[in-house]
Amino acid sequence: MRLPMRRVAAAAALVAAFAGEAFAQAPVLTLDEAVRAALASNRHLTLASQEVEKAAQAVEAAKTAKRPRFSVNFIEPVLFTHLDLRLGPIGALPLPTTFAFVTGTATQPLSQLHDIGLGVKATELSRDIAAERLILDRMRDVIAW
């Protein structure tokens, strides 16, 4: 009976040595670090923060409606076979036979600026609501811990 007890004692000492070494190498995790890690890996909070980012982008997109819009159109070169322009005593002017046309416009919705401003304020409010929901969700998750 002595032989098996020695084996059991040796095995227990060996396990204790390895377990002590494994626990000594493991980093100590504080409560704050554990809560931060849990919040960072929370899918619900990740989606809520993405909603806040999307709402912020919507605000920026709504603000661009206030700015003037510019457009430039190019028309292909047109070939005239014979163009003769006579200016009385000056005579004929030599004109090129190929012309290219460029048109441009600049527009700004002056009569709708007030409505656009209200739309920007509405999207800013929806962004603020999304941010407050994110804060509320974080608080709920922290309290749940």
C-alpha positions as CSV (number, residue, x, y, z in Angstrom):
1,M,0.0,0.0,0.0
2,R,2.9,2.3,0.5
3,L,4.0,2.3,-3.1
4,P,0.7,3.5,-4.5
5,M,0.6,6.3,-1.9
6,R,4.0,7.5,-3.0
7,R,2.9,7.5,-6.6
8,V,-0.2,9.5,-5.7
9,A,1.9,11.9,-3.6
10,A,4.4,12.4,-6.5
11,A,1.7,12.9,-9.0
12,A,-0.1,15.4,-6.8
13,A,3.2,17.3,-6.3
14,L,3.8,17.3,-10.1
15,V,0.3,18.6,-10.8
16,A,0.7,21.3,-8.1
17,A,4.0,22.4,-9.6
18,F,2.6,22.7,-13.1
19,A,-0.7,24.3,-11.9
20,G,1.2,26.8,-9.8
21,E,3.4,27.7,-12.8
22,A,0.3,28.1,-15.1
23,F,-1.4,30.3,-12.6
24,A,1.7,32.4,-12.1
25,Q,1.9,33.1,-15.9
26,A,-1.8,34.1,-16.2
27,P,-2.3,37.9,-16.2
28,V,-4.4,39.4,-13.5
29,L,-7.6,41.0,-14.9
30,T,-9.1,43.8,-13.0
31,L,-12.8,44.4,-12.8
32,D,-12.6,47.6,-15.0
33,E,-10.6,45.7,-17.6
34,A,-13.1,42.9,-17.6
35,V,-16.0,45.3,-18.0
36,R,-14.2,47.1,-20.9
37,A,-13.5,43.8,-22.6
38,A,-17.1,42.7,-22.2
39,L,-18.4,46.0,-23.5
40,A,-16.0,45.9,-26.5
41,S,-17.1,42.4,-27.5
42,N,-20.9,43.1,-27.0
43,R,-22.6,42.8,-30.4
44,H,-25.6,44.9,-29.4
45,L,-23.4,47.8,-28.4
46,T,-21.3,47.5,-31.6
47,L,-24.5,47.8,-33.7
48,A,-25.7,50.7,-31.6
49,S,-22.4,52.6,-32.1
50,Q,-22.6,51.9,-35.9
51,E,-26.1,53.4,-35.9
52,V,-24.6,56.5,-34.2
53,E,-22.0,56.7,-37.0
54,K,-24.6,56.2,-39.7
55,A,-26.7,59.0,-38.2
56,A,-23.7,61.3,-38.1
57,Q,-23.1,60.6,-41.8
58,A,-26.8,61.3,-42.6
59,V,-26.4,64.8,-40.9
60,E,-23.4,65.5,-43.1
61,A,-25.3,64.4,-46.2
62,A,-28.3,66.6,-45.3
63,K,-26.0,69.6,-44.9
64,T,-24.8,69.2,-48.5
65,A,-28.3,70.0,-49.8
66,K,-27.7,73.7,-48.6
67,R,-24.7,74.1,-50.8
68,P,-24.9,75.3,-54.5
69,R,-24.7,72.6,-57.2
70,F,-22.5,73.0,-60.2
71,S,-22.7,71.1,-63.5
72,V,-20.6,71.3,-66.6
73,N,-21.6,69.7,-69.9
74,F,-19.3,69.2,-72.8
75,I,-20.7,68.8,-76.3
76,E,-18.6,66.9,-78.9
77,P,-16.8,68.9,-81.5
78,V,-19.0,69.7,-84.4
79,L,-17.5,69.8,-87.9
80,F,-18.8,72.6,-90.3
81,T,-18.0,72.0,-93.9
82,H,-18.1,75.6,-95.1
83,L,-18.6,78.6,-92.9
84,D,-18.2,82.0,-94.5
85,L,-18.7,85.1,-92.4
86,R,-18.4,88.4,-94.3
87,L,-18.2,91.6,-92.3
88,G,-18.6,94.3,-95.0
89,P,-15.4,96.3,-95.6
90,I,-13.4,94.1,-93.3
91,G,-13.9,91.1,-95.5
92,A,-14.3,87.5,-94.6
93,L,-13.1,86.2,-91.3
94,P,-11.2,83.0,-91.2
95,L,-13.2,80.7,-88.8
96,P,-12.2,77.2,-87.7
97,T,-14.2,74.4,-89.1
98,T,-14.5,72.5,-85.8
99,F,-16.3,73.8,-82.7
100,A,-16.7,72.3,-79.2
101,F,-19.4,73.7,-76.9
102,V,-19.3,73.8,-73.1
103,T,-22.2,74.7,-71.0
104,G,-22.3,75.2,-67.2
105,T,-24.9,75.9,-64.6
106,A,-24.8,76.8,-60.9
107,T,-28.0,76.3,-58.8
108,Q,-28.9,76.8,-55.2
109,P,-32.3,76.2,-53.7
110,L,-32.9,79.6,-52.2
111,S,-36.6,79.2,-51.6
112,Q,-36.1,75.8,-49.9
113,L,-33.2,76.7,-47.6
114,H,-35.5,76.9,-44.5
115,D,-37.0,73.5,-45.2
116,I,-33.5,72.0,-45.8
117,G,-32.3,73.6,-42.5
118,L,-35.3,71.9,-40.7
119,G,-34.3,68.6,-42.3
120,V,-30.8,69.0,-41.1
121,K,-32.0,69.7,-37.5
122,A,-34.2,66.6,-37.7
123,T,-31.3,64.4,-38.7
124,E,-29.2,66.0,-36.0
125,L,-31.9,65.1,-33.5
126,S,-32.0,61.5,-34.7
127,R,-28.3,61.4,-34.4
128,D,-28.6,62.6,-30.8
129,I,-31.3,60.0,-30.1
130,A,-29.0,57.3,-31.4
131,A,-26.2,58.5,-29.2
132,E,-28.4,58.6,-26.1
133,R,-29.6,55.1,-26.9
134,L,-26.0,53.9,-27.1
135,I,-25.3,55.5,-23.7
136,L,-28.4,53.9,-22.2
137,D,-27.4,50.5,-23.6
138,R,-23.9,50.8,-22.1
139,M,-25.3,51.8,-18.8
140,R,-27.7,48.8,-18.8
141,D,-24.8,46.5,-19.6
142,V,-22.6,47.9,-16.9
143,I,-25.3,47.7,-14.3
144,A,-26.1,44.1,-15.4
145,W,-22.5,43.2,-14.5
